[in-house]
Amino acid sequence: MTGRAWGVLFVLCGAIFLEGVDVAMLNVALPSIRADLGLSTGMLQWVMSAYVLGYGGFMLLGGRAADLFGRRRMFLFWLTVFLLFSGLGGLADDGWTLIVARFVTGVAAAFMTPAGLSIITTSFAEGPQRNKALLVYSGTAAGGFSVGLVVGGLLAAVDWRWVFFAPVILSFLVLVAGTALIPRPAEPGGRAGRRVDVAGAVSVTAAVLLMVVSVERAGHESAGVTALTVAAGLLLFLAFVLIERRAAEPLVRLGLFRSGSLVRSNLAGLLFAAGFFGFQFVVVLYLRELRGWSTLETSFAMIVIGVDAILSPTLTPRLVSRFGNARVIFGGLLLATLSYALMLPLGLDWTYLMMFPSLILLGLAFSLAYGPLTIVATEGVAEEEQGVAGGLLYTSFQFGAAIGLSSATTVITAATDGTSDQALLDGHRAALLVPLVAAALAAVISAFGLRRKPGTTSTEPVRAHDVPAYDPALEPTDSAR
């Protein structure tokens, strides 16, 4: 790739790193925020849920907006919104201001993330060049989350407001670099005059919001309220499908779901995220509450999972080139299943060395599964639908994370019979079954991709001499409507 191409990639990697580090830093700063602002448990929960609602609820709309209004424009505009409302979070003196800031920050990330991904998938030619770019991109995302755990602990020890101000500084640097390096696209003229499917956007956004709320609040609401919320969300999904079947210019073309690889990658991604975030939640609780480890000790213990930031751009491309995406994904999901299984005998006296094999295997599993899932989910999709494809994938990841966290919380509560350390340990052990089952199901789903039909290319690498050079003109125009 040219120097300009690497510059564009580094800008986009900076944005996805920013998104990962922002979430991770907030997670470890919550106790300090609660103590300083005097937040109730319910309001503290909404500080976390507000971001998830904004991020997961508006992702599909964000992906389509990138396709229609220009990926560069959407990326830079919503990065600016992200910057401003991160700063507002740092200035907040009450819970509601913080909740509003986190919700809008989540919405900004929902528009910014698929725009950034679609810049990669439309600017780097499909094959080894795009695969390399996407694997570097996914490794950076994982590195952001891992680094954020440690950095968040350090910043929270000084003042929790720096957890919000640090992303402001980083996002400003990314914004300046992005304005200079991301090329203004040529005028293809193909999408001029196209309109937003307002009815489809409203119905699917409301549906996703309701489903995320039902999952996020499942452990805090009655079964009846949860069931009603889920039913309302499903009815809105049905309305969305009916609207899209009739729409002249649908928000999401239903024909996309005829692609088996796209459906498999989204389902496997949802389950993989559920297992990954559910497992981290349970292990962090175990270390903090049962072992009495400090925030920094816990953060440094978990950072080993961030080995995927090194392996994703180095080891994974070689494996994909030799074995294809489907086989690498399947291997990663099997390793994730093994990682969770090794943690099942968890005891009160486990040393870090006893936990280390599970944690390092999970980092390896993430490096094998996450990037190739991104490749398969966008492979073969038309250029004008790359934003939607990215939005679908990230919606799956976000919804899966919400399911994993909510399920693990519910199981811990239900399986804990008493207040003794042993009773708490039994609850944590039971909750570890959640990521194990999720990863096993994801592996079963991905196994269907191993049976490649003759003539398909989704699991075969494209040779280097078949790949054209990086072309900024492939990115859609900012003025497209």
C-alpha positions as CSV (number, residue, x, y, z in Angstrom):
1,M,0.0,0.0,0.0
2,T,1.0,3.6,-0.6
3,G,2.0,6.0,2.2
4,R,-1.3,7.8,1.8
5,A,-3.2,4.5,2.1
6,W,-1.4,3.7,5.4
7,G,-2.1,7.2,6.6
8,V,-5.9,6.8,6.0
9,L,-5.8,3.4,7.7
10,F,-4.0,4.8,10.8
11,V,-6.6,7.5,11.1
12,L,-9.4,5.0,11.0
13,C,-7.6,2.8,13.4
14,G,-7.2,5.8,15.7
15,A,-11.0,6.3,15.7
16,I,-11.8,2.6,16.5
17,F,-9.1,2.6,19.2
18,L,-10.8,5.7,20.6
19,E,-14.1,4.0,20.7
20,G,-12.7,0.9,22.5
21,V,-10.6,2.8,25.0
22,D,-13.5,5.1,25.8
23,V,-15.8,2.2,26.8
24,A,-13.1,0.4,28.8
25,M,-12.0,3.4,30.7
26,L,-15.5,4.2,31.8
27,N,-16.0,0.7,33.0
28,V,-13.2,0.9,35.6
29,A,-14.0,4.5,36.6
30,L,-17.7,3.8,37.6
31,P,-16.9,3.4,41.3
32,S,-15.2,6.7,41.4
33,I,-18.0,8.4,39.5
34,R,-20.6,7.0,41.8
35,A,-18.7,8.2,44.9
36,D,-18.1,11.7,43.6
37,L,-21.6,12.4,42.2
38,G,-23.6,10.3,44.7
39,L,-25.3,8.2,42.1
40,S,-27.8,5.5,42.9
41,T,-27.3,2.0,41.6
42,G,-30.1,2.5,39.1
43,M,-28.6,5.7,37.7
44,L,-25.1,4.2,37.6
45,Q,-26.6,1.4,35.5
46,W,-28.1,3.9,33.1
47,V,-24.7,5.6,32.7
48,M,-23.6,2.4,31.1
49,S,-26.8,1.5,29.4
50,A,-27.2,5.0,27.8
51,Y,-24.1,4.4,25.6
52,V,-25.2,0.9,24.7
53,L,-28.6,2.2,23.6
54,G,-27.2,5.0,21.5
55,Y,-24.5,2.8,19.9
56,G,-26.6,-0.3,19.3
57,G,-29.9,1.5,18.4
58,F,-28.6,3.8,15.7
59,M,-25.9,1.6,14.1
60,L,-28.0,0.5,11.1
61,L,-29.1,4.0,10.4
62,G,-25.5,5.2,10.8
63,G,-24.3,2.6,8.2
64,R,-27.0,3.6,5.7
65,A,-26.2,7.3,6.3
66,A,-22.6,6.7,5.4
67,D,-23.7,5.1,2.1
68,L,-26.1,7.9,1.2
69,F,-24.4,11.1,2.4
70,G,-20.7,10.3,2.1
71,R,-18.5,8.2,4.3
72,R,-15.9,10.9,4.8
73,R,-18.5,13.5,5.7
74,M,-20.3,11.2,8.2
75,F,-17.0,10.0,9.8
76,L,-15.6,13.5,10.4
77,F,-18.9,15.1,11.5
78,W,-19.8,12.4,14.0
79,L,-16.2,12.3,15.3
80,T,-16.7,16.0,16.1
81,V,-19.9,15.2,18.0
82,F,-18.1,12.4,19.8
83,L,-15.4,14.9,20.9
84,L,-17.9,17.5,22.1
85,F,-20.1,15.2,24.2
86,S,-17.1,13.3,25.7
87,G,-16.1,16.7,27.0
88,L,-19.6,17.3,28.3
89,G,-19.3,14.0,30.2
90,G,-16.1,15.3,31.9
91,L,-17.9,18.5,32.9
92,A,-21.0,16.8,34.3
93,D,-22.0,17.6,37.9
94,D,-25.1,15.3,38.0
95,G,-26.2,11.9,36.8
96,W,-28.6,13.1,34.2
97,T,-26.1,15.3,32.4
98,L,-23.7,12.3,32.3
99,I,-26.4,10.0,31.0
100,V,-27.3,12.4,28.2
101,A,-23.7,12.8,27.3
102,R,-23.1,9.1,27.2
103,F,-26.2,8.5,25.0
104,V,-25.2,11.1,22.4
105,T,-21.6,9.8,22.5
106,G,-23.0,6.3,21.7
107,V,-25.1,7.7,18.9
108,A,-22.0,9.4,17.5
109,A,-20.1,6.2,17.7
110,A,-23.0,4.4,15.9
111,F,-22.6,6.8,12.9
112,M,-18.8,7.1,13.0
113,T,-17.9,3.4,13.3
114,P,-19.7,2.0,10.2
115,A,-18.5,5.0,8.2
116,G,-14.9,4.3,9.1
117,L,-15.3,0.6,8.3
118,S,-16.9,1.3,5.0
119,I,-14.1,3.7,4.0
120,I,-11.8,0.7,4.4
121,T,-13.9,-1.8,2.6
122,T,-14.5,0.6,-0.4
123,S,-11.0,2.1,-0.5
124,F,-8.9,-1.1,-0.3
125,A,-9.4,-3.7,-3.0
126,E,-11.1,-6.9,-1.9
127,G,-8.6,-9.6,-1.3
128,P,-5.2,-9.6,0.6
129,Q,-5.0,-5.8,0.7
130,R,-8.4,-5.3,2.3
131,N,-7.9,-8.3,4.5
132,K,-4.6,-6.8,5.8
133,A,-6.3,-3.5,6.4
134,L,-9.3,-5.0,8.2
135,L,-7.1,-7.2,10.4
136,V,-4.9,-4.2,11.5
137,Y,-8.2,-2.3,12.1
138,S,-9.7,-5.1,14.3
139,G,-6.5,-5.6,16.2
140,T,-6.5,-1.9,17.0
141,A,-10.0,-2.1,18.2
142,A,-9.2,-4.9,20.6
143,G,-6.1,-3.1,21.7
144,G,-8.1,-0.1,22.6
145,F,-10.3,-2.1,24.9
146,S,-7.4,-3.8,26.6
147,V,-5.3,-0.6,27.0
148,G,-8.3,1.3,28.2
149,L,-8.7,-1.1,31.2
150,V,-5.3,0.0,32.5
151,V,-5.3,3.6,31.4
152,G,-8.8,4.0,32.9
153,G,-7.6,2.7,36.2
154,L,-4.6,5.1,36.2
155,L,-6.7,8.1,35.2
156,A,-9.5,7.3,37.7
157,A,-6.9,7.2,40.4
158,V,-6.1,10.9,39.6
159,D,-9.6,12.2,38.7
160,W,-12.4,10.3,37.0
161,R,-13.1,13.3,34.8
162,W,-9.9,12.6,32.9
163,V,-11.6,9.4,31.7
164,F,-13.7,11.7,29.5
165,F,-11.1,14.4,28.8
166,A,-8.5,12.0,27.5
167,P,-10.8,10.9,24.6
168,V,-11.4,14.5,23.8
169,I,-7.6,15.0,23.2
170,L,-7.3,11.8,21.2
171,S,-10.4,12.5,19.1
172,F,-9.1,16.0,18.3
173,L,-5.9,14.5,17.0
174,V,-7.7,11.9,14.9
175,L,-10.1,14.6,13.6
176,V,-7.2,16.9,12.4
177,A,-5.3,13.9,10.8
178,G,-8.5,12.6,9.2
179,T,-9.4,16.0,7.7
180,A,-5.9,16.1,6.1
181,L,-5.5,12.5,5.1
182,I,-8.9,11.1,4.1
183,P,-9.2,12.1,0.5
184,R,-12.2,14.0,-0.7
185,P,-14.0,11.5,-3.0
186,A,-14.5,12.0,-6.7
187,E,-18.1,12.7,-8.0
188,P,-19.5,9.3,-9.1
189,G,-23.0,10.7,-9.4
190,G,-24.6,7.3,-9.0
191,R,-26.4,8.1,-5.7
192,A,-27.5,11.6,-6.3
193,G,-31.2,12.2,-5.4
194,R,-31.5,9.1,-3.2
195,R,-33.6,9.5,-0.1
196,V,-33.5,8.1,3.4
197,D,-36.2,5.5,4.1
198,V,-37.6,7.4,7.1
199,A,-40.3,4.8,8.0
200,G,-37.7,2.0,7.9
201,A,-35.2,4.0,9.9
202,V,-37.8,4.8,12.6
203,S,-39.1,1.3,12.9
204,V,-35.8,-0.5,13.0
205,T,-34.2,2.0,15.4
206,A,-37.1,1.7,17.8
207,A,-37.0,-2.1,17.5
208,V,-33.3,-2.3,18.3
209,L,-33.7,0.2,21.1
210,L,-36.5,-1.8,22.7
211,M,-34.5,-5.1,22.3
212,V,-31.4,-3.6,23.9
213,V,-33.4,-2.1,26.7
214,S,-35.1,-5.5,27.4
215,V,-31.7,-7.2,27.5
216,E,-30.0,-4.5,29.5
217,R,-32.7,-4.2,32.1
218,A,-33.6,-8.0,32.3
219,G,-31.9,-8.4,35.6
220,H,-33.7,-5.3,37.1
221,E,-37.2,-5.7,35.8
222,S,-40.0,-8.3,36.2
223,A,-40.4,-11.1,33.7
224,G,-43.7,-9.5,32.6
225,V,-42.1,-6.2,31.8
226,T,-39.2,-7.8,30.0
227,A,-41.6,-10.0,27.9
228,L,-43.7,-7.0,26.9
229,T,-40.6,-5.0,25.9
230,V,-39.4,-8.0,23.8
231,A,-42.8,-8.4,22.2
232,A,-43.0,-4.8,21.3
233,G,-39.5,-4.9,19.8
234,L,-40.4,-8.0,17.7
235,L,-43.5,-6.4,16.4
236,L,-41.5,-3.4,15.3
237,F,-39.0,-5.7,13.6
238,L,-42.0,-7.3,11.7
239,A,-43.2,-3.8,10.7
240,F,-39.7,-3.0,9.5
241,V,-39.6,-6.1,7.3
242,L,-43.0,-5.2,5.8
243,I,-41.9,-1.6,5.2
244,E,-38.6,-2.7,3.5
245,R,-40.5,-5.1,1.2
246,R,-42.5,-2.2,-0.2
247,A,-39.9,0.6,0.0
248,A,-38.4,1.8,-3.3
249,E,-35.2,2.7,-1.6
250,P,-35.1,0.5,1.5
251,L,-32.8,1.3,4.5
252,V,-31.7,-2.4,4.4
253,R,-32.2,-4.3,1.3
254,L,-33.7,-7.6,2.4
255,G,-31.9,-9.4,-0.4
256,L,-28.7,-8.9,1.6
257,F,-29.8,-11.7,3.9
258,R,-29.8,-14.2,1.1
259,S,-26.0,-14.3,1.6
260,G,-25.3,-17.3,3.8
261,S,-21.8,-15.9,4.7
262,L,-23.3,-12.6,5.8
263,V,-25.9,-14.2,8.0
264,R,-23.5,-16.7,9.5
265,S,-20.9,-14.0,10.3
266,N,-23.5,-11.8,12.0
267,L,-24.9,-14.7,14.1
268,A,-21.5,-16.0,15.0
269,G,-20.3,-12.4,15.8
270,L,-23.4,-11.8,18.1
271,L,-22.7,-15.1,20.0
272,F,-18.9,-14.5,20.1
273,A,-19.4,-11.0,21.6
274,A,-21.9,-12.4,24.1
275,G,-19.4,-14.9,25.3
276,F,-16.4,-12.6,25.3
277,F,-18.0,-9.7,27.3
278,G,-19.9,-12.1,29.6
279,F,-16.7,-13.9,30.4
280,Q,-14.8,-10.7,31.1
281,F,-17.6,-9.5,33.4
282,V,-17.6,-12.7,35.5
283,V,-13.8,-12.8,35.8
284,V,-13.5,-9.1,36.8
285,L,-16.2,-9.7,39.4
286,Y,-14.4,-12.7,40.7
287,L,-11.1,-10.9,41.0
288,R,-12.6,-7.7,42.6
289,E,-15.2,-9.2,44.9
290,L,-14.0,-12.7,45.9
291,R,-10.2,-12.1,45.7
292,G,-10.1,-8.5,46.7
293,W,-7.9,-7.3,43.9
294,S,-7.6,-3.6,43.2
295,T,-8.8,-2.0,40.0
296,L,-5.2,-1.7,38.6
297,E,-4.4,-5.3,39.6
298,T,-7.5,-6.6,37.8
299,S,-6.7,-4.4,34.8
300,F,-3.2,-5.7,34.5
301,A,-4.4,-9.3,34.9
302,M,-6.9,-8.9,32.0
303,I,-4.5,-7.0,29.7
304,V,-3.0,-10.3,28.5
305,I,-6.2,-10.8,26.4
306,G,-4.9,-7.8,24.4
307,V,-2.3,-10.0,22.8
308,D,-4.8,-10.0,19.9
309,A,-3.7,-6.4,19.1
310,I,-0.3,-7.9,18.1
311,L,-1.5,-11.1,16.6
312,S,-4.4,-9.8,14.4
313,P,-2.2,-7.8,12.0
314,T,0.8,-10.3,12.1
315,L,-0.3,-13.9,12.5
316,T,-3.9,-13.8,11.3
317,P,-3.3,-12.6,7.8
318,R,-0.9,-15.5,7.2
319,L,-3.4,-18.0,8.5
320,V,-6.2,-16.4,6.4
321,S,-4.0,-16.6,3.3
322,R,-3.3,-20.3,3.9
323,F,-6.5,-21.6,5.2
324,G,-9.2,-19.1,4.3
325,N,-11.5,-17.0,6.5
326,A,-14.0,-19.7,7.4
327,R,-11.4,-22.1,8.8
328,V,-9.7,-19.4,10.8
329,I,-13.0,-18.2,12.3
330,F,-13.9,-21.8,13.2
331,G,-10.5,-22.3,14.8
332,G,-10.9,-19.1,16.8
333,L,-14.3,-20.0,18.1
334,L,-13.1,-23.5,19.1
335,L,-10.2,-21.9,21.0
336,A,-12.7,-19.5,22.7
337,T,-14.8,-22.5,23.8
338,L,-11.7,-24.2,25.2
339,S,-10.7,-21.0,27.0
340,Y,-14.1,-20.8,28.8
341,A,-14.1,-24.5,29.6
342,L,-10.7,-24.3,31.3
343,M,-12.1,-21.7,33.6
344,L,-15.1,-23.8,34.8
345,P,-13.3,-25.4,37.8
346,L,-12.6,-21.9,39.2
347,G,-11.6,-22.0,42.9
348,L,-11.2,-19.5,45.7
349,D,-7.5,-20.1,45.9
350,W,-6.7,-20.0,42.2
351,T,-3.4,-18.2,41.4
352,Y,-3.0,-16.0,38.4
353,L,-0.9,-18.7,36.7
354,M,-3.9,-21.1,36.9
355,M,-6.1,-18.5,35.1
356,F,-3.4,-17.5,32.6
357,P,-4.0,-20.3,30.0
358,S,-7.7,-19.4,29.7
359,L,-6.9,-15.7,29.3
360,I,-4.1,-16.1,26.8
361,L,-6.2,-18.6,24.7
362,L,-9.1,-16.0,24.7
363,G,-6.7,-13.4,23.3
364,L,-5.6,-15.8,20.6
365,A,-9.2,-16.7,19.9
366,F,-10.2,-13.1,19.5
367,S,-7.4,-12.4,17.1
368,L,-8.5,-15.4,14.9
369,A,-12.2,-14.7,15.0
370,Y,-12.9,-11.0,15.1
371,G,-11.0,-9.7,12.1
372,P,-12.0,-12.6,9.7
373,L,-15.7,-12.2,10.8
374,T,-15.4,-8.5,9.7
375,I,-14.0,-9.6,6.4
376,V,-16.7,-12.2,5.7
377,A,-19.5,-9.9,6.8
378,T,-18.5,-7.3,4.1
379,E,-17.1,-9.6,1.4
380,G,-19.0,-9.6,-1.9
381,V,-21.3,-6.8,-0.8
382,A,-21.8,-4.0,-3.3
383,E,-20.0,-0.8,-2.7
384,E,-23.1,1.2,-2.1
385,E,-24.2,-1.1,0.7
386,Q,-20.9,-1.4,2.5
387,G,-22.1,1.0,5.2
388,V,-25.2,-1.1,5.8
389,A,-23.1,-4.3,6.0
390,G,-20.8,-2.7,8.6
391,G,-23.8,-1.4,10.5
392,L,-25.4,-4.9,10.6
393,L,-22.2,-6.4,11.9
394,Y,-21.6,-3.9,14.6
395,T,-25.2,-4.0,15.7
396,S,-24.7,-7.8,16.1
397,F,-21.6,-7.3,18.1
398,Q,-23.2,-4.7,20.4
399,F,-26.4,-6.6,20.9
400,G,-24.4,-9.8,21.6
401,A,-22.4,-7.9,24.2
402,A,-25.6,-6.7,25.9
403,I,-27.0,-10.3,25.9
404,G,-23.8,-11.7,27.4
405,L,-23.6,-9.1,30.2
406,S,-27.3,-9.4,31.0
407,S,-27.3,-13.2,31.0
408,A,-24.2,-13.5,33.1
409,T,-25.6,-11.1,35.6
410,T,-28.9,-13.0,35.8
411,V,-27.2,-16.3,36.2
412,I,-25.0,-15.0,39.0
413,T,-28.0,-13.7,40.9
414,A,-30.1,-16.8,40.4
415,A,-27.3,-19.3,41.2
416,T,-25.9,-17.5,44.3
417,D,-27.5,-19.1,47.4
418,G,-26.2,-17.1,50.4
419,T,-23.5,-14.6,51.1
420,S,-20.6,-16.9,51.9
421,D,-17.6,-16.9,49.6
422,Q,-18.4,-20.4,48.5
423,A,-22.0,-19.4,47.6
424,L,-20.7,-16.5,45.6
425,L,-18.2,-18.7,43.9
426,D,-20.9,-21.1,42.9
427,G,-22.8,-18.2,41.3
428,H,-19.7,-17.2,39.3
429,R,-19.1,-20.8,38.2
430,A,-22.6,-21.1,36.9
431,A,-22.3,-17.8,35.1
432,L,-19.2,-19.1,33.3
433,L,-21.5,-21.5,31.4
434,V,-23.0,-18.5,29.6
435,P,-19.8,-17.7,27.5
436,L,-19.1,-21.4,27.1
437,V,-22.6,-22.1,25.5
438,A,-22.4,-18.9,23.4
439,A,-19.0,-19.8,22.0
440,A,-20.0,-23.4,21.3
441,L,-23.1,-22.2,19.4
442,A,-21.0,-19.7,17.4
443,A,-18.6,-22.5,16.5
444,V,-21.5,-24.7,15.3
445,I,-22.9,-21.9,13.1
446,S,-19.5,-21.1,11.6
447,A,-19.0,-24.8,10.8
448,F,-21.6,-24.5,8.1
449,G,-19.2,-22.1,6.3
450,L,-16.6,-24.8,6.0
451,R,-18.7,-26.5,3.3
452,R,-17.8,-24.1,0.6
453,K,-19.7,-24.5,-2.7
454,P,-17.6,-24.8,-5.8
455,G,-16.8,-21.4,-7.4
456,T,-17.2,-19.3,-4.3
457,T,-14.4,-17.3,-3.0
458,S,-15.4,-16.4,0.6
459,T,-12.8,-18.8,2.0
460,E,-10.2,-18.6,-0.6
461,P,-7.6,-15.8,-0.7
462,V,-7.3,-13.5,-3.7
463,R,-3.9,-13.5,-5.2
464,A,-1.8,-10.3,-5.0
465,H,-1.5,-9.9,-8.7
466,D,-5.4,-9.8,-9.0
467,V,-5.7,-6.9,-6.6
468,P,-5.7,-3.3,-8.0
469,A,-3.9,-0.5,-6.2
470,Y,-5.5,1.7,-3.5
471,D,-7.8,4.2,-5.2
472,P,-9.3,7.1,-3.1
473,A,-11.9,7.7,-5.8
474,L,-13.7,4.5,-4.9
475,E,-15.0,6.2,-1.7
476,P,-18.5,7.7,-2.3
477,T,-19.0,11.4,-2.7
478,D,-19.6,13.7,0.3
479,S,-22.3,15.5,-1.7
480,A,-24.3,12.3,-2.5
481,R,-27.8,12.5,-1.2
